[in-house]
Amino acid sequence: MLTSERINAHDGKLAMAHFYVAFIALALGGTAGLLQTLVRSGEFNLPAAIGYYQLLTVHGVLLGLVLTTFFIIGFLFASLSKTAGTLSNKVRLSGWIGYWFMAVGTAMTATTILLGKASVLYTFYAPLMADPFFYIGLALVVVGSWISGFAMFVHFAKWKKANPGAVTPLLSFMAIFTMILWLVATLGVAATVLIQYIPWSLGFVDTIDVLISRTLFWYFGHPLVYFWLLPAYMAWYVVIPKVIGGKIFSDSLARLSFILFLLFSIPVGFHHQLTEPGIAPSWKYLQVVLTFLVVIPSLMTAFSMFASFEMYGRSKGATGLFGWFRKLPWGDARFFAPFMGMLIFIPAGAGGIINASHQLNQVIHNTIWVTGHFHLTVATTVLLTFFGIAYWLIPHITGRVLTKAMNKLAIVQTIVWVVGMTFMSTSMHFAGLLGAPRRSAFSTYGESAQAIEWIPYQIAQAVGGTILFIGIILILVIFVNLAFFAPKGETEFPVGEVADQAEKTPMLLENWKLWVGILIALILIAYTVPFIDMIQNAPPGSKGFNNIL
Ligand code: HAS
């Protein structure tokens, strides 16, 4: 299919349905975020009926779970439709069934939070307990995403059958890998929700094994962050080279980095549990080593992006080490927003490496440093790239164009976002180093002597939060314009071509059974023994899974 050719209108509708939910979640979750930073500044009290943790749960669930999952699934469907052909009616119908499962699940979960019956934050750690409908809603979201995931696999299998021996189009390859990662990861959260939380919240059992629930959550929670990151990498590897007018540096390198993400992103959940008793240090050590391995595909991505930029710059006559920099299309929001995401990922990734370093983790764990880290990663690198995708994908689907005025507004939006996040996240990192806890309302520590030191940083966070809220209003204006009001016209779905001098892609990279096999082996190595330990040594009154079997 030519890049100028529009994806099938019915496939586009399915993708758009996902984007509507994603942007509504952004509006509501972003408002909660603004209120949080105001509360933490100590200058603002929430109206009596709203609790701080209720607000924080709305924010985390809507932005961390709903916005991301809906946007990503919409984007993956659109990418498959573009590069592996129009979805069959059955696949599309399954996509809609998955969508409605997720939408109903989201509505159930959101209602329990708004009614104040599920102020358990997005990680819903036991022993905090929510209304059973909160967990059932989450389960429906996961099941819905599985239905969509299997629909994508069926679509891909059909393509494979029709093209025996052919190398899968890069964007489709990446979409399928992202979905495999999601499916394997969500097994952990589905297990804890179905086997532990739902029976416990319904009163069928009295106790819950906290360590097992947290371990299953983080088995899911870390690959979750790469489920957010990989669609952004899809855009960086495949879309950005086309947008700047260049070529993909290496098809093989892009595929290898996705394979490495699949292998190393799952058996690393313990790096979120480094301070927890009940897990032997040797197993934590193993997972820290694996965490450092998952940094490698990001370094490969950085290398690949620099190479694409440099190749393009030199083809336009750039000379010297950084001459290419000036040749990049700075006035094009489809490039500028993701590029700023890449730039921010450099300090964000460095922060991640600090978090993963066992001893340094003791300094920052449970401080607001961690909140600063994930606002740089998911809320800037990933989100700015998603905005960059929206600038061409929404008009591509709706048959409209991004006007010059909207492009300018999108550039302003990106600058506003980066400035707001620089204020907010930098001050979070500093306050975290001074010991400021994450997830705490001002009232819980406002009087302590140590807290006085944090006040300037908390005010800076509120300033940043306010600027970011302006950024949210701007992106919503652009989204509504592109969905409903922009002038009619044709917008390209940019799919890059591989550079002529790149090596041929080895078929080994297409050996799905091999990679999934290694993944299963790594998960078993990293988790089997610690898990048996947890069940055998479960505290009295909570006998691992036994209490419900
Ligand atoms: Fe993280 C906690 C370690 C990446 C998200 N992380 C979190 C939480 C979230 C999160 C949400 O080991 C909090 C969970 C909670 O609620 O408790 N993280 C890492 C490591 C990486 C990492 C090692 N995190 C991410 C990404 C996220 C994300 C990506 C979301 C999308 N993280 C941790 C750890 C914790 C943690 C611990 C637990 C802390 C605790 O104690 O609670 C790595 O993957 C990072 C590798 C990245 C790089 C950067 C490469 C740079 C690139 C850009 C190139 C730029 C270009 C442009 C080309 C090495 C690719 C350049 C242009 C120029 C002109 C210069």
Residues whose N, C-alpha, C, O or C-beta is under 5 A from the ligand:
A	BS01	HAS	V225 W228 L229 H271 H272 T291 V294 V295 S298 L299 T301 A302 M305 F306 M342 L343 F345 I346 G349 G352 I353 N355 A356 N361 H365 N366 V370 F374 T377 V378 V382
